[in-house]
Amino acid sequence: MKKTIFIRNISEDLMNFMKSDVEYDVIVVGAGCAGPAAAKKCAELGLKTLLIEKALDPGAKNVSGTCLNMAALGDTDLHYIMKCPIEREIHSMRTYHISEDRTTIFTEMPKEGVLLLSIRRDEFDKWHTEQARQAGAEIRLGTAVVDIIQENNTIRGVILESGEKLMCHVVIDGGGVNSIVGRKAGLIPKRSGKNMILYITAAVHLGEEIINERFKDEQGGCCIEYYLAPGTQYKTWPWIFPKKDTVTLGTGGYMTQELINDEFPTVEQYMRNFMNLPIIQKKLEGGKIESWGVHLEYDNKIEQKTKNGLILTGEAGGFVIPFLGEGMPEAFLTGIYAAKTAAACIKKGDVSQSALSEFYEDMIQENLFLQGFMYVGEENKKSILSKPDEEIVEMMQSVIMGGGFITNAVHTKWFKGVENGSIDEVEEAKTFLEFIQPYRQVSTDYMDIYREMRAQVNSNISEKSKNGSDEK
Ligand SMILES: Cc1cc2nc3c(=O)[nH]c(=O)nc-3n(C[C@H](O)[C@H](O)[C@H](O)COP(=O)(O)OP(=O)(O)OC[C@H]3O[C@@H](n4cnc5c(N)ncnc54)[C@H](O)[C@@H]3O)c2cc1C
């Protein structure tokens, strides 16, 4: 009885709030990957939208995340991302398995097409924020959100570092791995120091010609490279991603008790060991290190992603797969879904947790790409944490030989089921394979869309230069 009265009071209170004067329909926090996608979609849906970013230049400090998975961009909502500033098209993926007495190389190279788009976050985030501004969102840069305004268990706005208070119907949190909003709202649990990957990255300037030469593949395209070698990682995969005239290197360690213990090398040592491999020294010969950075990726599910008046997106909502080093498409998609959710719920006059969650979760559940990657993330996490390095190498090989992470995760589950005599596991793998089939079909069609989008970019550029305007 008491519970019923409580719910009615909150919902009456929310209804009154929806009718009251607020500055904005939606405030989006963070102009990384999820934030601009959310703000752009909110503005397109006619919502009065404010996007707040603490950095003066969006992306200036967002050095992570440099390869965009093309198959994910095949999603209709993400076609516009194909028009972003691109450093290079990546056509293939090469993995080096280095042991004491031999180096084995595996290459995954589709007959044609682009696997990944190599981008720079400082350029990309700026471009993406501009897309949100052009769609009609108001943008405030160089100001951090330091707190939320919370009344009667409902998020009603944010407080800026200047002390200014801004009210809105819905806050969308795109604040990334260190989100303040989700934490203050009690949705992001306290980090325990475990279940996270500590990454270290470095950018090395080599020049365009040298990169063309050292990272070319058999078809004359450019490839990204992964390395598995002793002493260079702890349950992650060191990589080199080519950009236009620099390459970025990364490696890291999964934070388990062993890594925290002194007997394990630090991640900085992993990077030194990686850079000291003879094959890497050759690749980087003559290069100049431009920057270093250390980044955290949390590997924990966020159980509740909505609250009255609040939606968590991107890494703030736990939408990232640290082992695959992938989170940008997940952030774009959840940002867009949060915007659609906010628009529908504001229109209905109900931004309660249950209303927001119903819309948001439905869209996430229906997206095959998101479901596929979350499944793969979980399966890979289980096997990587339980396997020694040699077996991880075997797994990587079967990933590459077996047609990618999704196929591998499904097959691993399938074979494990057979091995254990567990019909349930085999059934689960089979059901998932059937479910994911339409996504795998769509992913082969994205090249036509990509060519169309790039043609639009090129025609805009030539139009502008005909009119004599500045091109950047
Ligand atoms: C080393 C590394 C390599 C990676 N490589 C890839 C890759 O190749 N491909 C891929 O898909 N993913 C990659 N990822 C993952 C990807 O970078 C993230 O998943 C993605 O950036 C998450 O997007 P987001 O919008 O949630 O957060 P972010 O991109 O981190 O953006 C958060 C934004 O919020 C702003 N902000 C934070 N707090 C506040 C506040 N209080 N007030 C105002 N603004 C605030 C920040 O300044 C930032 O601009 C990588 C991650 C790491 C660590």
The ligand as an ORCA input file, in Angstrom:
! r2SCAN-3c Opt
* xyz 0 1
  C      43.990      2.777    -25.636
  C      42.604      2.678    -26.200
  C      42.427      2.384    -27.549
  C      41.150      2.296    -28.076
  N      40.989      2.027    -29.401
  C      39.755      1.951    -29.947
  C      39.580      1.698    -31.343
  O      40.536      1.603    -32.099
  N      38.307      1.599    -31.809
  C      37.208      1.746    -31.013
  O      36.067      1.637    -31.489
  N      37.346      2.012    -29.675
  C      38.586      2.125    -29.134
  N      38.730      2.389    -27.796
  C      37.524      2.598    -26.985
  C      36.934      3.995    -27.265
  O      37.947      4.975    -27.192
  C      35.850      4.348    -26.228
  O      34.989      3.256    -26.077
  C      35.057      5.578    -26.674
  O      35.892      6.699    -26.747
  C      33.928      5.850    -25.671
  O      33.226      6.998    -26.072
  P      32.466      7.905    -24.985
  O      31.804      8.985    -25.735
  O      31.660      7.057    -24.104
  O      33.624      8.501    -24.075
  P      34.842      9.437    -24.487
  O      35.176      9.275    -25.907
  O      35.899      9.190    -23.470
  O      34.286     10.908    -24.295
  C      33.946     11.443    -23.037
  C      33.938     12.962    -23.180
  O      33.337     13.533    -22.024
  C      34.105     14.633    -21.586
  N      33.831     14.785    -20.157
  C      34.091     13.886    -19.181
  N      33.658     14.336    -17.993
  C      33.097     15.551    -18.229
  C      32.479     16.515    -17.377
  N      32.365     16.306    -16.066
  N      32.030     17.661    -17.938
  C      32.139     17.888    -19.274
  N      32.740     17.013    -20.117
  C      33.189     15.841    -19.603
  C      35.540     14.225    -21.907
  O      36.409     15.338    -21.978
  C      35.350     13.537    -23.260
  O      35.414     14.456    -24.331
  C      40.019      2.491    -27.242
  C      40.193      2.799    -25.885
  C      41.476      2.897    -25.367
  C      41.641      3.240    -23.923
*
